[in-house]
Amino acid sequence: MTAGRGPAGPPRRAGAVTTRADRTRDLIALALVVAGVGLIATAHAGNTRLATQHIVVSKGHDAFSQWMHYYRLEFTGYGAILAGILVGLASYVIHARRERRAGAAGGAV
């Protein structure tokens, strides 16, 4: 234990360090996934509200256009989640390549 700083963490592995760009990509991926879940939850709540309210015949077209809005919102949410997953995977691949290069350079020295 170091003086006043709490217990020391696990020993760091020799290799590539995590950069600010890595953390930014991870934050973007997380934000996209959370935004996608929020869009899907909003669409689900809107469609549930439409399904439970009484629809008057003259307002049927309005209800259908609202349903289409929520339908598109839901698929936008799925797209945001997919984009977040892809950004997260890209971030992992970039970091793994850098880790391999650092490991190969460290072994050759």
C-alpha positions as CSV (number, residue, x, y, z in Angstrom):
1,M,0.0,0.0,0.0
2,T,1.3,3.4,-0.9
3,A,1.2,6.3,1.5
4,G,-2.2,7.9,1.4
5,R,-3.2,6.7,-2.1
6,G,-4.9,3.5,-1.3
7,P,-4.0,0.0,-2.4
8,A,-1.9,-0.4,-5.5
9,G,-3.8,-1.8,-8.5
10,P,-2.8,-5.0,-10.4
11,P,0.5,-4.8,-12.1
12,R,0.3,-3.3,-15.6
13,R,1.1,-5.6,-18.5
14,A,3.8,-4.4,-20.9
15,G,2.2,-3.4,-24.1
16,A,0.2,-0.6,-25.7
17,V,-1.2,2.1,-23.5
18,T,-4.9,3.1,-23.7
19,T,-5.0,6.5,-25.4
20,R,-7.6,9.3,-25.2
21,A,-8.8,8.3,-28.7
22,D,-9.5,4.8,-27.4
23,R,-11.5,6.1,-24.5
24,T,-13.4,8.5,-26.8
25,R,-14.3,5.7,-29.2
26,D,-15.6,3.7,-26.2
27,L,-17.6,6.6,-25.0
28,I,-19.1,7.1,-28.4
29,A,-20.0,3.5,-28.6
30,L,-21.6,3.5,-25.2
31,A,-23.5,6.7,-26.0
32,L,-24.9,5.3,-29.3
33,V,-26.1,2.1,-27.5
34,V,-27.7,4.1,-24.7
35,A,-29.4,6.5,-27.2
36,G,-30.6,3.5,-29.2
37,V,-32.2,1.9,-26.1
38,G,-33.8,5.3,-25.3
39,L,-35.3,5.6,-28.8
40,I,-36.6,2.0,-28.6
41,A,-38.1,2.6,-25.2
42,T,-39.8,5.9,-26.4
43,A,-41.2,4.1,-29.5
44,H,-42.5,1.2,-27.4
45,A,-44.2,3.6,-24.9
46,G,-45.7,5.6,-27.8
47,N,-47.0,2.5,-29.5
48,T,-48.4,1.2,-26.2
49,R,-50.2,4.5,-25.7
50,L,-51.6,4.2,-29.3
51,A,-52.8,0.7,-28.7
52,T,-54.6,1.4,-25.5
53,Q,-56.4,4.7,-26.4
54,H,-59.7,4.8,-28.1
55,I,-59.4,5.7,-31.8
56,V,-62.2,7.6,-33.5
57,V,-62.7,6.7,-37.2
58,S,-61.9,10.3,-38.3
59,K,-58.6,10.2,-36.4
60,G,-57.6,6.8,-37.9
61,H,-55.2,8.4,-40.3
62,D,-53.6,10.4,-37.5
63,A,-53.1,7.3,-35.5
64,F,-51.5,5.5,-38.4
65,S,-49.1,8.3,-39.0
66,Q,-48.2,8.3,-35.3
67,W,-47.6,4.6,-35.5
68,M,-45.3,5.0,-38.5
69,H,-43.4,7.7,-36.6
70,Y,-42.8,5.3,-33.7
71,Y,-42.0,2.5,-36.1
72,R,-39.3,4.6,-37.7
73,L,-38.1,5.8,-34.3
74,E,-37.7,2.2,-33.2
75,F,-35.6,1.3,-36.3
76,T,-33.5,4.4,-35.8
77,G,-32.9,3.1,-32.2
78,Y,-31.9,-0.3,-33.6
79,G,-29.5,1.4,-36.1
80,A,-28.0,3.5,-33.2
81,I,-27.4,0.3,-31.2
82,L,-25.8,-1.4,-34.2
83,A,-23.6,1.6,-34.9
84,G,-22.5,1.6,-31.2
85,I,-21.7,-2.1,-31.4
86,L,-19.7,-1.5,-34.6
87,V,-17.8,1.4,-33.1
88,G,-17.0,-0.7,-30.0
89,L,-15.7,-3.5,-32.2
90,A,-13.6,-1.1,-34.3
91,S,-12.2,0.3,-31.1
92,Y,-11.3,-3.2,-29.8
93,V,-9.7,-4.1,-33.1
94,I,-7.6,-0.9,-33.2
95,H,-6.4,-1.4,-29.6
96,A,-5.7,-5.1,-30.1
97,R,-3.6,-4.4,-33.2
98,R,-1.6,-1.8,-31.3
99,E,-1.2,-4.2,-28.4
100,R,0.1,-6.9,-30.8
101,R,2.5,-4.5,-32.4
102,A,3.8,-3.3,-28.9
103,G,4.1,-7.0,-27.8
104,A,6.1,-7.9,-31.0
105,A,8.3,-4.9,-30.6
106,G,8.9,-5.6,-26.9
107,G,9.8,-9.2,-27.6
108,A,12.3,-8.2,-30.3
109,V,14.2,-5.8,-28.1
